[in-house]
């Protein structure tokens, strides 16, 4: 019963503020109406037809957080199987010079040092990227 399906391309951003000497990273908590509610994640979303991953990331962060970002280098990419779908998660570094965040889908956010990220509180697909983040300070 194995069925080959093309993974859904999803992008996420490891966002830092330009002038933050501590290099804190933005994480957001999935709201009660979302799958995976209560788990923290690096913000992002699905890439729509006709857009590049970088364009999708800029759009998603603006829609979900009302935040403008500059997308940087690719941190990594990994396929992850959820019970109902397969995703290909592509994670990018990003920066912002804004401080005001407006949550539309998430119910909380926090800026934290990479070593303070609690892996078990993250969305399962995001967990494998924490070691990459901590290794590339």
DSSP file (Angstrom, degrees, kcal/mol; ACC not computed):
  #  RESIDUE AA STRUCTURE BP1 BP2  ACC     N-H-->O    O-->H-N    N-H-->O    O-->H-N    TCO  KAPPA ALPHA  PHI   PSI    X-CA   Y-CA   Z-CA
    1    1 A X              0   0    0      0, 0.0     2,-0.4     0, 0.0     0, 0.0   0.000 360.0 360.0 360.0  17.1    0.0    0.0    0.0
    2    2 A X        -     0   0    0      2,-0.0     2,-0.5     1,-0.0     0, 0.0  -0.619 360.0-167.4 -77.8 128.7    3.0    2.3   -0.4
    3    3 A X        -     0   0    0     -2,-0.4     2,-0.6     2,-0.0    -1,-0.0  -0.962  17.7-132.1-120.3 128.5    2.1    5.2   -2.6
    4    4 A X        +     0   0    0     -2,-0.5     2,-0.4     2,-0.0    -2,-0.0  -0.688  33.3 172.7 -82.4 119.9    4.6    7.5   -4.0
    5    5 A X        -     0   0    0     -2,-0.6     2,-0.3     3,-0.0     3,-0.0  -0.974  35.5-115.0-126.5 143.7    3.6   11.1   -3.5
    6    6 A X        -     0   0    0     -2,-0.4    80,-0.2     1,-0.1     3,-0.0  -0.574  41.4-111.3 -72.4 133.0    5.6   14.2   -4.2
    7    7 A X        -     0   0    0     -2,-0.3     2,-0.4    80,-0.1    80,-0.3  -0.331  26.1-113.6 -66.7 149.3    6.3   16.0   -1.0
    8    8 A X  E     -a   87   0A   0     78,-2.8    80,-2.9    -3,-0.0     2,-0.5  -0.709  32.3-124.2 -79.3 127.8    4.7   19.4   -0.4
    9    9 A X  E     +a   88   0A   0     -2,-0.4    38,-2.3    38,-0.2     2,-0.4  -0.657  36.1 176.7 -80.7 122.3    7.3   22.1   -0.3
   10   10 A X  E     -aB  89  46A   0     78,-2.6    80,-2.8    -2,-0.5     2,-0.3  -0.963  12.0-156.7-125.7 141.3    7.2   24.1    2.9
   11   11 A X  E     -aB  90  45A   0     34,-3.0    34,-1.8    -2,-0.4     2,-0.3  -0.890   8.9-176.1-119.4 150.8    9.6   26.9    3.9
   12   12 A X  E     -aB  91  44A   0     78,-2.0    80,-2.7    -2,-0.3     2,-0.4  -0.970  14.8-137.1-141.7 156.8   10.5   28.2    7.3
   13   13 A X  E     -a   92   0A   0     30,-2.7     2,-0.9    -2,-0.3    30,-0.3  -0.950   8.3-152.7-121.7 134.6   12.7   31.1    8.6
   14   14 A X  E     -a   93   0A   0     78,-3.0    80,-2.1    -2,-0.4     2,-0.4  -0.877  36.9-161.1 -96.5  97.0   15.1   31.2   11.4
   15   15 A X  E     +a   94   0A   0     -2,-0.9    11,-2.0    11,-0.5     2,-0.3  -0.679  18.0 175.9 -94.8 130.9   14.7   35.0   12.0
   16   16 A X  E     -aC  95  25A   0     78,-2.2    80,-1.9    -2,-0.4     2,-0.3  -0.906  33.4-111.5-122.7 156.8   17.1   37.2   13.9
   17   17 A X  E >   -a   96   0A   0      7,-0.5     3,-1.5    -2,-0.3    80,-0.2  -0.708  28.6-122.7 -86.6 141.2   17.0   40.9   14.4
   18   18 A X  T 3  S+     0   0    0     78,-2.5    79,-0.1    -2,-0.3    -1,-0.1   0.887 105.2  32.8 -48.4 -52.3   19.7   42.9   12.6
   19   19 A X  T 3  S+     0   0    0     -3,-0.0     2,-0.8     3,-0.0    -1,-0.3   0.165  82.6 123.4-100.5  19.0   21.3   44.6   15.6
   20   20 A X    X   -     0   0    0     -3,-1.5     3,-1.4     1,-0.2    -3,-0.0  -0.705  41.6-166.6 -85.2 108.7   20.8   41.9   18.2
   21   21 A X  T 3  S+     0   0    0     -2,-0.8    -1,-0.2     1,-0.3    -3,-0.0   0.755  89.6  56.2 -66.3 -22.1   24.3   41.1   19.7
   22   22 A X  T 3  S-     0   0    0     -3,-0.1    -1,-0.3    91,-0.0    -2,-0.1   0.569 100.9-137.6 -84.5  -8.5   22.8   38.0   21.4
   23   23 A X    <   -     0   0    0     -3,-1.4    91,-0.3    -6,-0.1    -2,-0.1   0.883  30.2-171.2  54.5  44.0   21.5   36.7   18.0
   24   24 A X        -     0   0    0     89,-0.1    -7,-0.5    87,-0.1     2,-0.4  -0.353  11.5-137.3 -67.4 149.6   18.1   35.7   19.5
   25   25 A X  E     -CD  16 112A   0     87,-3.3    87,-2.5    -9,-0.1     2,-0.5  -0.853  10.8-121.7-113.2 141.2   15.9   33.6   17.2
   26   26 A X  E     + D   0 111A   0    -11,-2.0   -11,-0.5    -2,-0.4     2,-0.4  -0.705  31.1 176.4 -84.5 127.2   12.1   34.1   16.8
   27   27 A X  E     - D   0 110A   0     83,-2.4    83,-2.2    -2,-0.5     2,-0.3  -0.973  10.5-158.9-125.6 147.8    9.9   31.1   17.5
   28   28 A X  E     -ED  41 109A   0     13,-2.5    13,-2.3    -2,-0.4     2,-0.5  -0.920  14.4-127.3-126.5 150.1    6.1   31.0   17.4
   29   29 A X  E     -ED  40 108A   0     79,-2.7    78,-2.0    -2,-0.3    79,-0.7  -0.847  28.9-114.7-102.6 130.8    3.6   28.7   19.0
   30   30 A X  E     - D   0 106A   0      9,-2.9     8,-2.5    -2,-0.5    76,-0.2  -0.383  36.6-120.0 -63.7 132.0    0.9   27.1   16.8
   31   31 A X    >   -     0   0    0     74,-1.1     3,-1.8     6,-0.2     8,-0.1  -0.144  25.2 -99.2 -72.7 168.0   -2.6   28.3   17.8
   32   32 A X  T 3  S+     0   0    0      1,-0.3     5,-0.2     5,-0.1    -1,-0.1   0.695 120.6  55.4 -63.7 -20.3   -5.5   26.2   19.0
   33   33 A X  T 3  S+     0   0    0     72,-0.2    -1,-0.3     2,-0.1     2,-0.2   0.506  96.1  84.4 -89.5  -4.0   -7.1   26.0   15.5
   34   34 A X  S X  S-     0   0    0     -3,-1.8     3,-1.1    71,-0.2     2,-0.2  -0.633  88.4-102.8 -99.2 154.2   -4.0   24.6   13.8
   35   35 A X  T 3  S+     0   0    0      1,-0.3    -1,-0.1    -2,-0.2    -2,-0.1  -0.513 113.0  29.2 -66.8 144.8   -2.7   21.1   13.5
   36   36 A X  T >  S-     0   0    0      1,-0.2     3,-2.0    -2,-0.2    -6,-0.3   0.765  90.0-172.0  73.7  25.2    0.1   20.6   16.0
   37   37 A X  T <   +     0   0    0     -3,-1.1    -6,-0.2     1,-0.2    -1,-0.2  -0.183  64.4  25.9 -52.9 138.5   -1.5   23.2   18.4
   38   38 A X  T 3  S+     0   0    0     -8,-2.5     2,-0.3     1,-0.3    -1,-0.2   0.191  93.4 114.5  93.4 -16.2    0.7   24.1   21.3
   39   39 A X    <   -     0   0    0     -3,-2.0    -9,-2.9    -8,-0.1    -1,-0.3  -0.647  63.3-127.1 -87.8 146.8    4.0   23.3   19.6
   40   40 A X  E     +Ef  29 122A   0     81,-3.0    83,-2.8    -2,-0.3     2,-0.3  -0.543  34.8 170.6 -85.2 155.9    6.6   26.0   18.9
   41   41 A X  E     -E   28   0A   0    -13,-2.3   -13,-2.5    81,-0.2     2,-0.5  -0.978  42.9 -97.1-156.4 165.8    8.0   26.3   15.4
   42   42 A X        -     0   0    0     -2,-0.3   -28,-0.1   -15,-0.2   -15,-0.1  -0.823  59.9-108.6 -84.0 129.2   10.1   28.4   13.1
   43   43 A X        +     0   0    0     -2,-0.5   -30,-2.7   -30,-0.3     2,-0.3  -0.202  68.0  93.9 -67.8 152.1    7.5   30.5   11.1
   44   44 A X  E     -B   12   0A   0    -32,-0.2     2,-0.3    16,-0.2   -32,-0.2  -0.977  41.5-154.8 164.4-155.1    6.7   29.9    7.5
   45   45 A X  E     -B   11   0A   0    -34,-1.8   -34,-3.0    -2,-0.3     2,-0.1  -0.983  38.2 -29.9 173.9-168.5    4.4   28.0    5.2
   46   46 A X  E     -B   10   0A   0     -2,-0.3     2,-0.5   -36,-0.2   -36,-0.2  -0.383  51.0-122.3 -74.8 145.6    3.7   26.3    1.9
   47   47 A X        -     0   0    0    -38,-2.3   -38,-0.2    -2,-0.1     2,-0.2  -0.777  31.2-142.3 -84.1 125.5    5.2   27.5   -1.3
   48   48 A X    >   -     0   0    0     -2,-0.5     3,-1.9     4,-0.2     8,-0.1  -0.497  32.1 -79.2 -87.6 158.9    2.4   28.3   -3.8
   49   49 A X  T 3  S+     0   0    0      1,-0.3    -1,-0.1    -2,-0.2     3,-0.1  -0.307 116.4  19.5 -56.2 132.3    2.5   27.6   -7.5
   50   50 A X  T 3  S+     0   0    0      1,-0.3     2,-0.4    -3,-0.1    -1,-0.3   0.416 102.2 102.8  88.7  -1.9    4.6   30.2   -9.4
   51   51 A X    <   -     0   0    0     -3,-1.9    -1,-0.3     4,-0.0     2,-0.1  -0.878  67.5-124.0-115.6 150.7    6.6   31.5   -6.4
   52   52 A X     >  -     0   0    0     -2,-0.4     4,-2.5     1,-0.1     5,-0.2  -0.421  33.2-107.6 -77.8 161.8   10.1   30.8   -5.4
   53   53 A X  H  > S+     0   0    0      1,-0.2     4,-2.2     2,-0.2     5,-0.1   0.896 122.4  51.6 -56.7 -39.3   10.8   29.5   -1.9
   54   54 A X  H  > S+     0   0    0      2,-0.2     4,-2.2     1,-0.2    -1,-0.2   0.910 109.6  48.4 -66.0 -41.7   12.2   32.9   -0.9
   55   55 A X  H  > S+     0   0    0      1,-0.2     4,-2.4     2,-0.2    -2,-0.2   0.909 111.2  51.3 -63.1 -41.6    9.1   34.7   -2.2
   56   56 A X  H  X S+     0   0    0     -4,-2.5     4,-3.1     1,-0.2     5,-0.2   0.899 109.0  50.9 -62.2 -40.8    6.8   32.3   -0.3
   57   57 A X  H  X S+     0   0    0     -4,-2.2     4,-2.4     2,-0.2     5,-0.3   0.924 110.3  48.0 -64.7 -45.1    8.8   32.9    2.9
   58   58 A X  H  X S+     0   0    0     -4,-2.2     4,-1.8     2,-0.2    -1,-0.2   0.925 115.6  45.9 -60.5 -44.5    8.5   36.7    2.6
   59   59 A X  H  X S+     0   0    0     -4,-2.4     4,-2.8     2,-0.2    -2,-0.2   0.940 113.3  48.2 -64.1 -48.7    4.7   36.3    1.9
   60   60 A X  H  X S+     0   0    0     -4,-3.1     4,-2.9     1,-0.2     5,-0.3   0.907 111.9  48.4 -61.9 -43.3    4.1   33.8    4.7
   61   61 A X  H  X S+     0   0    0     -4,-2.4     4,-2.2    -5,-0.2     6,-1.0   0.888 113.4  48.3 -66.4 -38.0    5.9   35.9    7.4
   62   62 A X  H  X S+     0   0    0     -4,-1.8     4,-1.6    -5,-0.3    -2,-0.2   0.936 115.6  44.2 -64.9 -46.1    4.1   39.0    6.3
   63   63 A X  H  < S+     0   0    0     -4,-2.8    -2,-0.2     1,-0.2    -1,-0.2   0.904 123.0  34.9 -65.1 -43.0    0.7   37.2    6.4
   64   64 A X  H  < S+     0   0    0     -4,-2.9    40,-1.7    -5,-0.2    41,-0.6   0.777 137.8  13.9 -86.1 -27.7    1.3   35.4    9.7
   65   65 A X  H  < S-     0   0    0     -4,-2.2    37,-2.4    -5,-0.3    -3,-0.2   0.449  87.5-124.4-129.1  -4.4    3.3   38.0   11.7
   66   66 A X     <  +     0   0    0     -4,-1.6     2,-0.4    -5,-0.5    -4,-0.2   0.909  67.7 138.7  52.2  44.7    3.1   41.3    9.8
   67   67 A X        -     0   0    0     -6,-1.0     2,-0.4    -9,-0.1    -1,-0.2  -0.961  50.7-141.6-124.0 134.0    6.8   41.3    9.7
   68   68 A X        -     0   0    0     -2,-0.4    30,-0.4    -3,-0.1    29,-0.4  -0.809  28.7-178.2 -93.0 134.1    9.2   42.2    6.8
   69   69 A X        -     0   0    0     -2,-0.4     2,-0.5    27,-0.1    27,-0.2  -0.889  29.5-136.6-129.3 160.1   12.2   40.0    6.5
   70   70 A X  E     -G   95   0A   0     25,-2.6    25,-2.1    -2,-0.3     2,-0.3  -0.987  30.5-135.3-111.8 120.6   15.3   39.7    4.4
   71   71 A X  E     -G   94   0A   0     -2,-0.5    23,-0.3    23,-0.2     3,-0.1  -0.600  28.2-178.6 -80.2 132.2   15.8   36.0    3.4
   72   72 A X  E     -     0   0A   0     21,-3.4    -1,-0.1    -2,-0.3    22,-0.1   0.065  38.6 -25.2-105.1-144.6   19.4   34.8    3.8
   73   73 A X  E     -     0   0A   0      1,-0.1    20,-2.9    19,-0.1     2,-0.4  -0.254  67.5 -98.6 -71.5 155.7   21.2   31.6    3.1
   74   74 A X  E     -G   92   0A   0     18,-0.2    18,-0.3     1,-0.2    -1,-0.1  -0.625  29.7-168.3 -71.5 125.9   19.6   28.2    3.1
   75   75 A X  E     -     0   0A   0     16,-3.0     2,-0.3    -2,-0.4    17,-0.2   0.878  58.9 -55.9 -81.6 -43.3   20.2   26.4    6.5
   76   76 A X  E     -G   91   0A   0     15,-1.6    15,-2.9     2,-0.0     2,-0.3  -0.976  41.1-127.5 176.1 173.9   19.0   23.0    5.3
   77   77 A X  E     +G   90   0A   0     -2,-0.3     2,-0.3    13,-0.2    13,-0.2  -0.999  24.5 168.0-144.8 140.0   16.3   20.9    3.8
   78   78 A X  E     -G   89   0A   0     11,-2.3    11,-2.8    -2,-0.3     2,-0.3  -0.986  30.8-124.6-154.7 142.3   14.7   17.7    5.0
   79   79 A X  E     -G   88   0A   0     -2,-0.3     2,-0.4     9,-0.3     9,-0.2  -0.666  28.7-171.5 -84.0 143.4   11.7   15.5    4.1
   80   80 A X  E     -G   87   0A   0      7,-2.9     7,-2.9    -2,-0.3     2,-0.7  -0.993  14.3-143.1-140.3 130.5    9.3   14.8    7.0
   81   81 A X  E     -G   86   0A   0     -2,-0.4     5,-0.2     5,-0.2     2,-0.2  -0.837  15.6-174.3 -99.3 116.3    6.4   12.4    7.0
   82   82 A X        -     0   0    0      3,-3.1     3,-0.2    -2,-0.7    -2,-0.0  -0.583  44.8 -99.2 -91.9 166.4    3.3   13.4    8.9
   83   83 A X  S    S+     0   0    0      1,-0.2     3,-0.1    -2,-0.2    -1,-0.1   0.834 121.6  28.0 -57.2 -31.8    0.4   10.8    9.1
   84   84 A X  S    S+     0   0    0      1,-0.2     2,-0.3     0, 0.0    -1,-0.2   0.532 127.1  16.5-109.8  -7.4   -1.5   12.5    6.3
   85   85 A X        -     0   0    0     -3,-0.2    -3,-3.1     2,-0.0     2,-0.5  -0.993  60.1-125.2-159.9 162.7    1.2   14.1    4.1
   86   86 A X  E     - G   0  81A   0     -2,-0.3   -78,-2.8    -5,-0.2     2,-0.3  -0.959  30.3-169.4-112.0 129.1    4.9   14.2    3.2
   87   87 A X  E     -aG   8  80A   0     -7,-2.9    -7,-2.9    -2,-0.5     2,-0.6  -0.887  21.3-146.7-117.7 152.5    6.6   17.6    3.4
   88   88 A X  E     -aG   9  79A   0    -80,-2.9   -78,-2.6    -2,-0.3     2,-0.6  -0.955  24.5-156.7-111.6 106.7    9.9   18.8    2.2
   89   89 A X  E     -aG  10  78A   0    -11,-2.8   -11,-2.3    -2,-0.6     2,-0.6  -0.764   9.7-171.0 -92.8 120.8   10.9   21.5    4.8
   90   90 A X  E     -aG  11  77A   0    -80,-2.8   -78,-2.0    -2,-0.6     2,-0.5  -0.957   8.8-161.1-112.7 118.3   13.4   24.1    3.5
   91   91 A X  E     -aG  12  76A   0    -15,-2.9   -16,-3.0    -2,-0.6   -15,-1.6  -0.873   8.1-173.1-110.2 130.3   14.7   26.3    6.3
   92   92 A X  E     -aG  13  74A   0    -80,-2.7   -78,-3.0    -2,-0.5   -18,-0.2  -0.856  26.8-117.3-118.2 151.0   16.4   29.7    5.6
   93   93 A X  E     +a   14   0A   0    -20,-2.9   -21,-3.4    -2,-0.3     2,-0.3  -0.599  41.6 177.9 -73.4 148.9   18.2   32.2    7.8
   94   94 A X  E     -aG  15  71A   0    -80,-2.1   -78,-2.2   -23,-0.3     2,-0.3  -0.986  16.5-153.1-151.9 157.8   16.4   35.6    7.8
   95   95 A X  E     -aG  16  70A   0    -25,-2.1   -25,-2.6    -2,-0.3     2,-0.3  -0.948   7.7-173.8-132.3 153.7   16.7   39.0    9.4
   96   96 A X  E     -a   17   0A   0    -80,-1.9   -78,-2.5    -2,-0.3   -27,-0.1  -0.976  22.1-160.3-140.1 154.6   14.4   41.8   10.3
   97   97 A X        +     0   0    0    -29,-0.4     2,-0.3    -2,-0.3   -80,-0.1   0.243  68.9  98.1-113.6   9.8   14.8   45.3   11.7
   98   98 A X        -     0   0    0    -30,-0.4    -2,-0.1     1,-0.1   -80,-0.1  -0.666  47.9-173.0 -96.1 152.1   11.2   45.4   12.9
   99   99 A X        +     0   0    0     -2,-0.3     2,-0.5   -82,-0.0    -1,-0.1   0.639  59.0  90.1-113.6 -23.8   10.2   44.7   16.5
  100  100 A X        -     0   0    0    -34,-0.1     2,-0.4     2,-0.0    -2,-0.0  -0.646  53.5-174.2 -84.1 125.5    6.4   44.7   16.3
  101  101 A X        -     0   0    0     -2,-0.5     2,-0.6   -34,-0.1   -35,-0.2  -0.964  11.2-161.9-119.7 133.6    4.8   41.4   15.6
  102  102 A X        -     0   0    0    -37,-2.4     2,-0.4    -2,-0.4   -35,-0.1  -0.962  15.9-144.9-115.8 114.4    1.1   40.8   15.0
  103  103 A X        +     0   0    0     -2,-0.6   -38,-0.2     1,-0.2   -39,-0.1  -0.647  30.2 161.1 -82.2 127.7    0.0   37.2   15.4
  104  104 A X  S    S+     0   0    0    -40,-1.7    -1,-0.2    -2,-0.4   -39,-0.1   0.650  82.7  13.3-114.3 -27.6   -2.7   36.0   13.0
  105  105 A X  S    S+     0   0    0    -41,-0.6   -74,-1.1   -73,-0.0   -72,-0.2   0.590 117.5  67.3-120.5 -22.3   -2.3   32.2   13.2
  106  106 A X  E     -D   30   0A   0    -42,-0.4   -76,-0.2   -76,-0.2     3,-0.1  -0.589  63.7-148.4 -99.6 162.0   -0.1   31.6   16.3
  107  107 A X  E    S+     0   0A   0    -78,-2.0     2,-0.3     1,-0.2   -77,-0.1   0.459  76.1  13.5-111.2  -1.4   -1.0   32.4   19.9
  108  108 A X  E     -D   29   0A   0    -79,-0.7   -79,-2.7     2,-0.0     2,-0.3  -0.981  55.6-167.8-163.2 158.1    2.5   33.3   21.2
  109  109 A X  E     -D   28   0A   0     -2,-0.3     2,-0.3   -81,-0.2   -81,-0.2  -0.976   6.2-178.1-144.3 159.1    6.0   34.2   20.2
  110  110 A X  E     -D   27   0A   0    -83,-2.2   -83,-2.4    -2,-0.3     2,-0.5  -0.984  24.2-133.5-154.9 151.3    9.3   34.6   21.9
  111  111 A X  E     +D   26   0A   0     -2,-0.3     2,-0.3   -85,-0.2   -85,-0.2  -0.921  39.5 168.1-100.6 126.6   12.9   35.6   21.0
  112  112 A X  E     -D   25   0A   0    -87,-2.5   -87,-3.3    -2,-0.5     2,-0.1  -0.978  39.4-102.8-142.0 154.6   15.4   33.1   22.5
  113  113 A X    >   -     0   0    0     -2,-0.3     3,-1.8   -89,-0.2     4,-0.4  -0.429  40.2-114.5 -68.5 149.4   19.0   32.2   22.2
  114  114 A X  G >  S+     0   0    0    -91,-0.3     3,-1.2     1,-0.3    20,-0.2   0.862 116.8  55.2 -57.5 -36.1   19.6   29.1   20.2
  115  115 A X  G 3  S+     0   0    0      1,-0.2    -1,-0.3    19,-0.1    -2,-0.0   0.654 102.9  58.0 -72.8 -12.7   20.9   27.2   23.2
  116  116 A X  G <  S+     0   0    0     -3,-1.8     2,-0.4     2,-0.1    -1,-0.2   0.447  75.7 115.0 -94.9  -1.4   17.6   28.0   25.0
  117  117 A X    <   -     0   0    0     -3,-1.2     2,-0.9    -4,-0.4     3,-0.1  -0.562  63.9-140.2 -70.2 126.4   15.4   26.3   22.4
  118  118 A X    >   -     0   0    0     -2,-0.4     3,-1.8     1,-0.2     4,-0.5  -0.794  10.7-159.4 -91.0 105.1   13.6   23.3   24.0
  119  119 A X  G >  S+     0   0    0     -2,-0.9     3,-1.6     1,-0.3    -1,-0.2   0.858  87.2  57.1 -56.3 -41.9   13.7   20.7   21.2
  120  120 A X  G 3  S+     0   0    0      1,-0.3    -1,-0.3    -3,-0.1     4,-0.1   0.671 103.2  55.6 -67.3 -15.7   10.8   18.7   22.6
  121  121 A X  G <  S+     0   0    0     -3,-1.8   -81,-3.0   -82,-0.1    -1,-0.3   0.512  93.1  93.4 -91.7  -5.9    8.5   21.7   22.5
  122  122 A X  B <  S-f   40   0A   0     -3,-1.6   -81,-0.2    -4,-0.5     5,-0.1  -0.504  92.0 -90.6 -85.7 154.9    9.2   22.2   18.8
  123  123 A X    >>  -     0   0    0    -83,-2.8     3,-1.4    -2,-0.2     4,-1.0  -0.372  44.5-114.3 -54.8 140.0    7.1   20.9   16.0
  124  124 A X  G >4 S+     0   0    0      1,-0.3     3,-0.6     2,-0.2     4,-0.5   0.841 113.9  54.0 -53.9 -39.8    8.5   17.5   15.0
  125  125 A X  G 34 S+     0   0    0      1,-0.2    -1,-0.3     2,-0.1     3,-0.3   0.780 108.4  50.4 -68.1 -25.8    9.7   18.7   11.5
  126  126 A X  G X4 S+     0   0    0     -3,-1.4     3,-1.5     1,-0.2     4,-0.5   0.674  88.5  83.4 -84.5 -18.1   11.6   21.6   13.0
  127  127 A X  T X< S+     0   0    0     -4,-1.0     3,-1.3    -3,-0.6     4,-0.5   0.844  82.5  57.7 -60.1 -39.2   13.6   19.6   15.6
  128  128 A X  T 3> S+     0   0    0     -4,-0.5     4,-0.5    -3,-0.3    -1,-0.3   0.671  99.9  61.1 -69.2 -14.0   16.4   18.4   13.4
  129  129 A X  H <> S+     0   0    0     -3,-1.5     4,-2.3     1,-0.2    -1,-0.3   0.648  83.5  78.3 -86.4 -14.3   17.3   22.0   12.5
  130  130 A X  H <> S+     0   0    0     -3,-1.3     4,-2.8    -4,-0.5     5,-0.2   0.916  92.8  49.8 -62.4 -43.7   18.2   23.1   16.0
  131  131 A X  H  > S+     0   0    0     -4,-0.5     4,-1.7     1,-0.2    -1,-0.2   0.887 110.4  51.4 -62.8 -38.1   21.6   21.3   16.0
  132  132 A X  H  X S+     0   0    0     -4,-0.5     4,-0.5     2,-0.2    -1,-0.2   0.905 111.4  48.1 -63.5 -41.3   22.4   23.0   12.7
  133  133 A X  H >< S+     0   0    0     -4,-2.3     3,-1.2     1,-0.2    -2,-0.2   0.938 112.4  47.6 -64.3 -47.4   21.4   26.4   14.1
  134  134 A X  H >< S+     0   0    0     -4,-2.8     3,-0.6     1,-0.3    -1,-0.2   0.801 110.3  53.8 -66.4 -28.4   23.5   25.9   17.3
  135  135 A X  H 3< S+     0   0    0     -4,-1.7    -1,-0.3     1,-0.2    -2,-0.2   0.563 107.2  51.3 -82.2  -8.4   26.5   24.8   15.2
  136  136 A X  T <<        0   0    0     -3,-1.2    -1,-0.2    -4,-0.5    -2,-0.1  -0.127 360.0 360.0-123.6  39.6   26.5   27.8   13.0
  137  137 A X    <         0   0    0     -3,-0.6    -1,-0.1   -23,-0.0    -3,-0.1   0.534 360.0 360.0 -58.9 360.0   26.5   30.7   15.5
